[in-house]
Amino acid sequence: MYQLAIFDLDGTLLDTIQDLCNACNHALAYFGYKTHDIEACKYFVGSGIYKLIERALPEEVRDEANVLKVKAVFDAYYAAHSEEYTKPYDGILEMLESLNAKGVKCAVLTNKAQVYAQELVDRQFKGLVEEVIGQREGIPSKPNPVGIYELLNTLNVAKENCIYIGDSDIDMYTAANAQVTSVGVLWGFRTKEELISADAKYLAKSPVELEVLILNR
């Protein structure tokens, strides 16, 4: 079995899209910009909040000053409403409990801001995840592999004993850049075709199937 399973957060462990979409649309509407449906928002997320806002804004107003202005409204709203609809996908808690019981270390690497990522993991998973690395100022985000390297070092695991699990092409590229095994999950925000085109080593249709992959390498 793999000794360390590193998970993306949004779209992999947690279904966060409704709360993210609500916060994005609140910030856009505050400034009079067009809002978006959930399907569109699924393609805005994955690279951090700054990129989410940049992608959601009309192209002609995507300058840094404006993105930061809209992001500030997003942040204030999301801080107060980040768990109105957010919940683990079916089977995730049971999978994490089983992996922990069998001695697999579990960690999270996400492009979600560190403060939001840590708070959500602490409240939703209550001790089932050992380490959380989110987006931090001055530290490269995924697909840069620095976060995986940090987790390997902190948890004292060799990369050949690590597996990285996510729902997007960015996650697959992150795993490839770190030279660890990748798994694309099919219940998240992106498509099977995107994961295949990003060279996912494995695909998992359910947390039960994912657990089998992790335990029976």
C-alpha positions, 0 to 999 in steps of 0.5 A, spaced: 500 500 500 501 507 499 504 510 505 501 517 504 495 519 500 495 526 499 488 529 496 486 535 493 480 539 497 475 542 493 472 537 488 476 531 491 474 531 498 469 536 499 463 538 495 464 546 495 462 549 489 455 551 491 458 556 496 464 558 492 459 560 486 455 564 491 461 568 494 463 569 487 456 571 484 455 576 491 462 579 489 460 580 482 453 583 483 456 587 488 460 591 483 454 590 477 458 585 473 454 579 470 454 572 475 455 565 473 452 558 474 455 552 477 457 549 471 461 555 469 464 556 476 467 549 476 472 551 470 473 558 474 476 554 481 482 550 482 487 555 481 486 559 488 481 565 489 485 570 485 484 566 479 477 564 480 475 572 480 480 573 474 476 568 470 469 570 472 470 577 471 469 580 464 475 580 460 476 588 459 476 589 467 481 583 469 486 588 471 490 587 478 487 592 482 480 590 480 481 583 481 483 585 488 477 589 489 472 584 487 476 579 491 476 583 498 468 582 497 469 575 495 473 574 501 469 577 506 462 573 504 466 567 503 469 567 510 462 567 513 458 563 508 464 557 507 460 551 509 452 553 508 452 547 502 459 544 503 460 537 505 464 531 504 462 527 498 459 520 499 463 515 502 469 520 503 469 520 511 468 512 511 474 512 506 479 516 510 477 513 517 479 506 513 485 509 511 487 511 518 486 505 521 490 501 516 496 506 517 496 510 511 497 517 512 493 522 509 494 529 507 491 535 503 494 539 498 490 545 495 490 551 491 485 554 496 487 559 501 491 556 507 486 559 512 480 556 509 483 550 507 485 548 514 479 551 517 474 546 513 479 540 514 479 541 521 471 542 522 469 537 516 474 531 518 476 532 525 483 529 526 483 524 519 488 528 516 495 529 518 497 535 514 494 541 510 498 545 505 494 551 502 495 557 498 500 561 502 503 568 500 510 567 497 510 560 496 508 557 489 501 554 488 500 547 484 502 545 479 508 547 482 510 540 486 513 544 492 507 542 496 508 535 495 515 535 497 514 539 503 509 534 505 514 528 503 519 531 508 514 533 514 511 526 514 518 522 512 515 518 506 519 517 500 515 519 493 515 512 490 510 511 496 506 517 495 499 518 491 496 524 489 489 524 488 485 530 485 479 532 480 483 536 475 488 537 470 492 541 475 492 536 480 495 531 475 500 536 472 502 537 480 503 529 481 507 529 474 511 534 476 513 531 483 514 524 480 508 521 484 503 517 482 496 520 480 489 518 481 483 522 477 477 522 481 470 522 477 466 525 482 469 532 482 468 538 478 472 536 471 471 531 466 474 524 465 476 527 458 480 532 462 483 527 467 485 522 461 488 528 457 492 530 463 495 523 463 492 521 470 495 514 472 489 511 475 481 514 475 477 512 480 469 512 480 468 512 487 471 513 494 471 505 495 475 504 488 480 509 490 481 506 497 482 499 493 487 503 489 491 506 495 491 499 499 492 494 493 498 497 489 
